[in-house]
Amino acid sequence: MANSFIEKIIQQLLDSYKDLSSIHLVLPGKRPIIFFKKFLIDHGYQGFLPTFYTIEDFIEKYSKLTRIENIPLWLEAYKIQKKYINTEEKLDDFLKWIPTLLKDFNDIELFSENPIRVLEHLASIERMENWAEKLDSKNEEKLYHKNLKFWENNLILYQELKKSLFNQGLGTSGMLLSTVVDNLERLSIKPEDIFVFAGFNALTPKEEKLIKYFISHSTTLLFWDTDEYYMNQSTQEAGFFLRKNILWNYYANREFLWKENQFSKKKNIQVIGTSQEVAQAKYTHNILENIPQHEWEHTALVLCDETLLPSVIESLPQEIQKVNITMGYSLKNSLVASFFKQIFGLHIFREKNKTQGFYYKDVLAILQHPLLEYNQEIADFCKEIQENNLVFISDSLLYKKLNTWNLLFVFKEYKDPLQLVKIMSDYCSQKFWNYNEDEGILKENFLKFKNIFSLLYTQLSEQSLVDTFSLLQSLYQHILNNEKIDFIGEPLQGLQIMGVLETRLLGFKNLIMLGVNEGIIPEGKKDNSFIPFDVKKNYNIHTFLENDAIYAYHFYRLLQHAEQIYLLYNNFTEGLYSGEKSRFISQLEFESPHQIQEITVSYSGSVQQQPEFKIDKTPALVKTIQQWLKKPISPTHLTSYHYNPINFYLQKLVQLEENTEVEEEISPLNYGNLIHHTLEALYTPLKGQYLTEDALKNCLSDYKVHLQEYIKKELNPDLFERGQNYLQKLLAEKTLEKIILRDLTDIQQGNSIYLQDIEKSISSKTNLENLGKIQLKGFVDRWDVFNGQDRIIDYKTSSVGSLAFSSDKRDKIQENTNFKFFIQLVFYAYMILNEKTTHSVQVGIWSFKKPFRGLEVLSYDKQTLITYPMAIDLFKEVETIIQEIANPHIPFIEKTYVKFR
């Protein structure tokens, strides 16, 4: 481990002081403390150790307040809200916004000398924006009136909450810091005390004031881990805060310790783009195998995306025996968490729908949960539910069938939700003691959940506030989201696996960073706040820009100490995920003095060669295929076969259906359907007409209404109120808007568009050699006539590259990554022209990824107009697939798509 920074601090202290017991060493986090102790031993120090603090602990030491956060703080705020602002406020509504507001209060407290002024400013902004409107105090529904009252009420809430917390000796982290800074002259500092602040970067104004007070009133040393590369460049955001710190008066006659020149030294940097997260973990396995074993303890795996942890652990080489994981695994992703989630879901569904019994899907999900033993009694009951089509299962039937089951308490109806919490706490305690040490992970899981349920019960039972399972789950989820399972390892030996923040003050010779994607590092504009950007800038409250600068420092600081650097990112594009590498990588490529090697890796499945999976065409299977040939064939059948013949066999011949699952986040399929059906609703009234500006402007006014109608009819509207689904809905709205604007722009530029049909079913017949007459069918998303030319348009949610094909590569056309689109589009063109509907046609894909770009047209030898002779020729490629399916001598062989390149 290349801990030159920590070792330099220790050497500096030992050179200056023989006894370190009077030193108070203040650090950004706890992780480096153990390394300080190790290196003190390595340097032969035998005296009493310094006193170590994190900055939070150091502030709390000098504050007279005890920190309060999360549920106790929210409930205290709720009491103030009910008492002074809105006596009718419901707790479940209150919890939707109060965590964000309290975070804003804390930020104001941390950064502003006058928090009241900030809140008054926010209320005055609202007044100025609506100066032309006459505020009607009787009309509480007017948005501007509600916003104004919101900020005026927040001022009351802030003042009364702060007063109430002070009276109880409690405070937020911002309040703790403020009380210390406001009472600096009262701090008790012993003359012999020496204070060391090491490894800091972004200090709040009040933290800076605190440190400067210690500088002027005691012996205080400052150590910074910086590099000339980003300190000497004013445009480098990594040095944004440190360039300000170096201007302190403290350095008028002192040396700045330290500004090194490590970053510009020779480094081997590889940037690796992978498809999907698992490929990053698998490629990391290869990297580690190529690092000499004696250097593993000088190697760090830094996970920018902490969800990669399970995949990384599974992919470590077996030779690595010593691993230290200094980041916790999120408890919400555990098997036990999914079990309790099902229990909450069971009761919430019954509560919301006021049913006489429990919903069968919820019951089956619990009974068949992998955490539980699945015995014959349970299996028989599940079978009975399905065979008798029991949608709602009565309490009496559950008691009758499961009367000996130790988890029967799950299916009891509770008038007070906290009763269930108490029972689940006892259940977790029992499971904890039942598991032996060999089942350590499950044992630790149940201990964590016992503590969560005990905490919930203790904090909520004193006040009769929680009367619904929905509200209880909301509070439970808030606690769960912040809980992690800590791993046990040897912190000073072996391979280190950690998150970005755990790397502070540490350095490594070999650095492997995973998840280096834009939107992860840096996070970007994920500023969950009610305070506008310009107000934050005015009062020097951190925005996403400052947060980006903080992560830029962490990134470049790690690189400055490393020699072998591997930066892995996910280049796969799906839904909201852009597959874009972090801009920090782009900055390295364009600005740094280093040569950077770029590698693209795609991975699917295991690297080891698997036995070929194939299904021979037996006489019975041949008969099934012949029956399939008698039915209409669609392009979807053929693209399924082209992608994987085994999938085609299972889905189209054996007709196995995939299990349907409840979607917490909208799937790509349903996302596509959402846009498809909204477009159908918008454009169906325009069939058989030329599109006009007025008609398209009406579509621009109505598309959100139609989108919401589809969500209400086919999906769960509650799921689209917040979170990922809410963002997907916004993305769908923007996609619809751009599609309509594309049409409108085309019209305004003098083009004519006649809408022939929308969501049209088409069919045709053809004769194939040895197979005879074959029925073809398809479903066209849109058929229009653009400037007199027929166009067949297929909408796709995925990205679409060039659809240009050429005769000189005809023999390898099926190897083209876009051949699946070729099948579908040629299929449509052939059916349309075979039915003599038109003389020529253009066919193409309209991708929802780039909706304003419009149609990506299929071309062959640069010819975009497909005539009937051309369609017959191209359809031969489609025919080869049908002939291959029908050929009794060609088995169905699974495609694995395993490749590194």
Residue pairs with C-beta under 8 A, 6 or more apart in sequence:
1 35
1 297
1 298
1 496
1 506
1 507
1 508
1 509
2 298
2 507
2 508
2 509
2 561
2 562
3 35
3 39
3 505
3 506
3 507
4 507
4 561
5 199
5 223
5 225
5 258
5 505
5 507
5 561
6 32
6 35
6 36
6 39
6 505
6 506
7 39
8 223
8 258
9 36
9 196
9 198
9 223
10 36
10 39
10 40
10 43
10 45
11 43
12 221
12 223
12 257
13 20
13 23
13 50
13 196
13 221
14 20
14 43
14 45
17 23
17 194
18 47
19 47
19 48
20 40
20 45
20 47
20 48
20 49
20 50
21 47
21 48
21 49
21 50
22 190
22 192
22 193
22 194
23 50
23 51
23 194
23 195
23 196
24 50
24 51
24 53
24 58
24 193
24 194
24 195
24 196
25 36
25 50
25 51
25 52
25 53
25 196
25 198
26 53
26 54
26 55
26 58
26 195
26 196
26 197
26 198
27 33
27 52
27 53
27 54
27 55
27 198
27 199
27 504
27 505
28 54
28 55
28 199
28 200
28 201
28 504
28 505
29 54
29 501
29 502
29 504
29 505
30 54
31 326
31 498
31 502
31 504
31 505
31 506
32 199
32 504
32 505
32 506
33 52
34 491
34 492
35 492
35 505
35 506
36 50
36 52
37 49
38 492
40 49
50 196
53 61
55 200
55 207
56 173
59 173
59 176
59 177
59 180
59 210
60 67
60 176
62 180
62 187
63 171
63 176
63 177
63 179
63 180
64 169
64 179
65 165
65 166
65 169
65 170
65 171
65 175
65 176
65 179
66 169
66 170
66 171
67 170
67 171
67 172
67 173
67 176
68 76
68 165
68 170
68 171
68 172
69 172
69 173
70 478
70 479
70 482
71 455
71 456
71 459
71 460
71 475
71 478
71 479
72 459
73 102
73 172
74 94
74 95
74 98
74 99
74 102
75 459
75 463
75 465
76 161
76 164
76 165
76 170
77 94
77 98
77 102
77 157
77 161
78 89
78 91
78 94
78 98
78 465
79 164
80 157
80 160
80 161
80 164
81 89
81 94
81 98
81 157
82 89
83 160
84 156
84 157
84 160
85 153
85 156
85 157
86 153
91 465
91 466
91 471
92 468
92 470
92 471
92 474
95 471
95 474
95 475
95 478
96 722
97 530
99 478
100 528
100 529
100 530
101 154
101 157
101 530
102 172
103 528
103 529
104 529
104 530
104 531
105 115
105 158
105 161
105 172
105 174
106 172
106 173
106 174
107 174
107 529
107 531
107 541
107 542
108 115
108 118
108 119
108 174
108 531
108 539
108 541
109 115
109 172
109 174
109 175
109 177
109 178
110 173
110 174
110 177
110 204
110 206
111 204
111 205
111 206
111 539
111 540
111 541
111 542
112 118
112 539
112 540
112 541
113 205
115 158
116 155
116 158
116 159
118 531
118 535
118 539
118 541
119 151
119 154
119 155
119 158
120 155
121 535
121 538
121 539
122 151
122 154
122 531
122 532
122 535
123 148
123 151
123 152
123 154
123 155
125 532
125 535
126 144
126 147
126 148
126 151
127 148
129 144
130 144
130 148
133 144
135 142
135 144
135 145
135 148
136 142
136 145
137 145
139 145
140 146
140 149
162 175
165 171
165 172
165 175
166 175
171 179
177 204
177 206
177 207
177 210
178 206
180 187
180 210
181 206
181 209
181 210
184 209
184 210
184 213
187 213
187 217
189 214
189 217
189 218
193 218
193 219
194 218
194 219
194 220
194 221
195 214
195 218
195 219
195 220
195 221
196 220
196 221
196 222
196 223
197 211
197 214
197 220
197 221
197 222
197 223
198 222
198 223
198 505
199 223
199 224
199 225
199 504
199 505
200 224
201 241
201 242
201 550
201 553
202 241
202 542
202 546
202 549
202 550
202 553
203 211
203 241
203 245
205 540
211 220
211 222
212 248
212 250
214 220
215 222
215 250
221 257
222 250
222 257
223 257
223 258
224 242
224 245
224 256
224 257
224 258
224 259
225 258
225 505
225 557
226 239
226 242
226 258
226 259
226 260
226 557
227 259
227 260
227 261
227 262
227 263
227 556
227 557
227 560
228 259
228 260
228 261
228 263
228 264
229 236
229 261
229 263
229 264
229 556
229 560
229 592
230 236
230 238
230 239
230 263
230 552
230 553
230 556
231 239
231 242
231 243
231 246
231 259
233 239
234 243
236 552
236 556
237 548
237 549
237 552
238 549
238 552
238 553
238 555
238 556
238 557
239 553
240 546
240 549
240 552
240 553
241 549
241 550
241 553
242 553
246 256
246 259
260 560
262 560
262 561
263 556
263 559
263 560
263 592
264 593
266 563
267 559
267 562
267 563
267 564
267 565
267 594
268 563
268 564
268 565
268 597
269 559
269 565
269 567
269 588
269 594
269 595
269 596
269 597
270 565
270 566
270 567
270 596
270 597
270 598
270 599
271 567
271 569
271 581
271 585
271 588
271 589
271 596
271 597
271 598
271 599
272 280
272 283
272 566
272 567
272 568
272 569
272 598
272 599
272 600
272 601
273 568
273 569
273 570
273 571
273 581
273 598
273 599
273 600
273 601
274 280
274 283
274 568
274 569
274 570
274 571
274 572
274 600
274 601
274 602
274 603
275 570
275 571
275 572
275 601
275 602
275 603
275 604
276 570
276 572
276 603
277 305
277 307
277 308
277 311
277 515
277 570
278 311
278 603
279 570
279 601
279 602
279 603
280 308
280 311
280 514
280 515
280 568
280 569
280 570
281 308
281 311
281 312
281 314
281 315
281 514
282 315
282 603
282 607
283 568
283 601
283 603
284 301
284 312
284 315
284 512
284 514
284 566
284 568
285 315
285 316
285 317
287 512
287 566
288 296
288 299
288 316
288 317
288 320
288 495
288 512
289 317
291 299
291 510
291 564
293 319
295 509
295 510
296 320
296 322
296 494
296 495
297 322
297 493
297 494
297 495
297 496
298 508
298 509
298 510
299 495
299 496
299 508
299 509
299 510
299 511
299 512
300 495
300 496
300 497
300 498
300 503
300 506
300 508
300 510
300 511
300 512
300 558
301 312
301 495
301 496
301 497
301 498
301 512
301 514
302 498
302 499
302 500
302 503
302 511
302 512
302 513
302 514
302 558
303 309
303 312
303 327
303 497
303 498
303 499
303 500
303 514
303 515
304 499
304 500
304 513
304 514
304 515
304 516
304 517
304 520
304 521
304 582
305 514
305 515
305 517
305 520
306 327
306 330
306 499
307 330
307 333
308 514
308 515
309 325
309 327
309 329
309 497
310 329
310 333
312 497
312 514
313 325
313 497
316 323
316 495
320 494
320 495
321 494
322 489
322 490
322 493
322 494
322 495
323 489
323 494
323 495
323 497
324 487
324 489
324 490
324 491
324 492
324 493
324 494
324 495
324 496
324 497
325 487
325 489
325 497
325 498
326 489
326 491
326 496
326 497
326 498
326 499
326 502
327 484
327 497
327 498
327 499
327 502
328 484
328 485
328 486
328 487
329 484
329 485
329 487
330 481
330 483
330 484
331 337
331 445
331 448
331 449
331 480
331 483
331 484
331 485
332 477
332 480
332 481
332 483
334 445
334 485
335 370
335 371
335 442
335 445
336 371
336 442
336 445
336 446
336 449
337 449
337 480
338 369
338 371
339 366
339 369
339 371
339 372
340 424
340 449
342 362
342 365
342 366
342 369
343 366
343 410
343 420
343 424
344 469
344 472
344 473
344 476
345 362
345 365
346 358
346 359
346 362
346 363
346 365
346 366
346 410
346 411
347 414
347 417
347 420
347 469
348 469
348 470
348 473
349 355
349 358
349 359
349 362
350 357
350 358
350 359
350 413
351 468
351 469
351 470
352 470
353 359
355 392
356 392
356 394
357 392
357 393
357 394
357 395
357 397
358 392
358 393
358 398
358 411
359 391
359 392
359 393
360 385
360 390
360 391
360 392
360 393
361 662
363 385
363 393
363 398
363 411
364 382
364 385
366 372
366 407
366 410
367 374
367 378
367 381
367 382
368 374
368 378
368 382
372 378
372 407
377 401
377 402
377 404
377 405
378 402
378 405
381 401
381 402
384 390
384 401
385 393
390 397
395 411
395 412
395 413
398 408
398 411
399 408
399 411
402 408
402 411
407 427
409 420
409 423
409 427
412 420
414 420
416 467
417 466
417 467
417 468
417 469
417 471
417 472
418 456
418 457
418 460
418 461
418 466
418 472
420 469
421 453
421 456
421 457
421 460
421 472
422 453
422 457
424 449
424 453
425 450
425 453
425 454
425 457
428 446
428 447
428 449
428 450
428 453
429 446
429 450
431 442
431 446
432 443
432 446
432 447
432 450
435 442
435 443
435 446
436 443
437 443
441 485
444 485
445 485
448 483
448 485
452 476
452 479
452 480
452 483
455 479
456 472
456 475
456 476
456 479
460 466
460 472
460 475
466 472
466 475
496 506
496 508
500 521
500 551
500 554
500 555
501 554
503 554
503 558
504 554
507 558
507 560
507 561
507 562
508 558
508 561
508 562
509 561
509 562
509 563
509 564
510 562
510 563
510 564
511 558
511 559
511 562
511 564
511 565
511 566
512 566
512 568
513 558
513 565
513 566
513 567
513 568
514 568
515 521
515 568
515 569
515 570
516 567
516 568
516 569
516 581
516 582
516 584
516 585
517 569
517 570
517 579
517 580
517 581
517 582
518 524
518 578
518 580
518 581
518 582
518 583
519 526
519 577
519 578
519 580
520 582
521 551
521 555
521 582
521 584
522 544
522 547
522 548
522 551
522 552
522 582
522 583
522 584
523 544
523 547
523 548
523 551
524 544
524 548
525 544
526 544
527 533
527 543
527 544
527 547
529 536
531 541
533 543
535 541
536 542
536 543
537 543
551 584
552 584
555 582
555 584
556 584
559 565
559 588
567 585
569 581
569 582
569 585
570 577
570 579
571 579
571 581
571 600
572 579
573 579
573 799
573 849
574 668
574 798
575 668
575 671
575 728
576 724
576 727
576 728
576 731
588 594
588 596
589 596
600 901
601 900
601 901
602 897
602 899
602 900
602 901
603 898
603 899
603 900
604 896
604 897
604 898
604 899
605 896
605 897
605 898
606 898
607 898
607 900
610 896
612 893
612 894
613 646
613 893
613 894
614 891
614 892
614 893
614 894
615 621
615 646
615 649
615 891
615 892
616 891
617 625
617 887
617 888
617 889
617 890
617 891
617 892
621 653
622 888
624 653
625 653
625 885
625 886
626 886
628 652
628 653
628 885
629 771
629 774
629 882
629 886
631 775
632 763
632 775
632 776
632 777
633 774
633 775
633 776
633 777
633 882
634 776
634 777
634 778
634 779
634 827
635 778
635 823
635 824
635 827
635 828
635 878
636 824
637 648
637 652
638 823
638 827
638 878
638 881
638 882
639 820
639 823
639 824
640 647
640 648
640 651
640 652
641 647
641 648
641 652
641 881
641 884
641 885
642 814
642 819
642 820
642 823
642 881
643 820
643 895
644 894
644 895
645 892
645 893
645 894
645 895
646 892
646 893
646 894
646 895
648 885
648 892
649 892
650 656
651 657
663 670
663 719
664 719
665 723
665 724
665 725
665 728
666 674
666 715
666 719
666 724
666 725
666 728
668 797
668 798
670 715
671 728
671 732
671 797
672 795
672 796
672 797
672 848
673 714
674 707
674 710
674 711
674 715
674 732
675 732
675 735
675 736
675 795
675 797
675 848
676 759
676 781
676 795
677 710
677 714
678 703
678 706
678 707
678 710
678 732
678 736
679 736
679 739
679 758
679 781
679 782
679 795
680 758
680 759
681 706
681 709
681 710
682 699
682 702
682 703
682 706
682 736
682 740
683 699
683 755
683 758
683 782
684 758
684 759
686 695
686 755
687 755
687 756
687 757
687 758
688 755
688 756
689 695
689 754
689 755
690 752
690 753
690 754
690 755
691 743
691 747
691 753
691 754
691 755
692 747
693 744
693 747
693 748
696 740
696 743
696 744
696 747
697 744
699 740
700 737
700 740
700 741
700 744
703 733
703 736
703 737
703 740
704 733
707 729
707 732
707 733
707 736
708 717
711 717
711 720
711 729
719 725
720 726
720 728
720 729
735 848
735 851
736 851
738 851
738 852
739 846
739 851
739 852
741 852
742 851
742 852
742 853
742 854
743 753
746 753
746 786
746 854
747 753
751 786
751 787
752 785
752 786
752 787
752 788
753 784
753 785
753 786
754 784
754 785
755 782
755 783
755 784
756 783
756 784
756 785
756 790
757 780
757 782
757 783
758 781
758 782
758 783
759 779
759 780
759 781
759 782
760 779
760 780
760 783
761 777
761 778
761 779
761 780
762 777
762 778
762 779
762 780
762 828
762 831
762 832
762 835
763 775
763 776
763 777
763 778
763 831
764 776
764 830
764 831
764 834
764 835
765 773
765 774
765 775
765 776
765 834
766 773
766 774
766 776
766 830
766 834
766 875
767 773
767 774
768 774
768 879
768 882
768 883
769 883
770 883
770 886
771 882
771 883
771 886
774 882
776 827
776 830
776 831
778 824
778 827
778 828
778 831
780 792
780 793
780 794
780 828
781 793
781 794
781 795
781 846
782 791
782 792
782 793
782 795
782 846
783 790
783 791
783 792
783 793
784 790
784 791
784 793
785 791
786 842
789 840
789 841
789 842
789 865
790 832
790 837
790 838
790 840
790 841
790 842
791 841
791 842
791 843
791 844
791 855
792 825
792 828
792 829
792 832
792 841
792 842
792 843
792 844
793 843
793 844
793 845
793 846
793 855
794 824
794 825
794 828
794 843
794 844
794 845
794 846
795 845
795 846
795 847
795 848
796 821
796 845
796 846
796 847
796 848
797 847
797 848
797 849
798 847
798 849
799 847
799 849
799 850
800 818
800 821
800 845
800 847
800 849
800 856
801 817
801 818
802 818
802 856
803 818
803 821
803 822
803 825
803 844
803 845
803 856
803 857
803 858
803 859
804 859
804 862
805 813
805 816
805 822
805 858
805 859
805 860
805 861
806 860
806 861
806 862
807 860
807 861
809 816
813 819
813 822
813 877
814 877
816 822
821 845
821 858
822 858
822 874
822 877
823 877
823 878
823 881
825 843
825 844
825 845
825 858
826 843
826 858
826 866
826 871
826 874
826 875
826 877
826 878
827 875
827 878
828 843
829 841
829 843
829 858
829 866
829 871
829 874
830 871
830 872
830 874
830 875
830 878
832 838
832 841
833 839
833 840
833 841
833 866
833 867
833 868
833 871
834 868
834 871
839 867
839 868
840 865
840 866
840 867
841 865
841 866
842 855
842 857
842 858
842 864
842 865
842 866
843 857
843 858
843 866
844 855
844 856
844 857
844 858
845 855
845 856
846 854
846 855
846 856
847 853
847 856
857 864
858 864
858 866
860 866
860 870
860 874
863 870
866 874
884 890
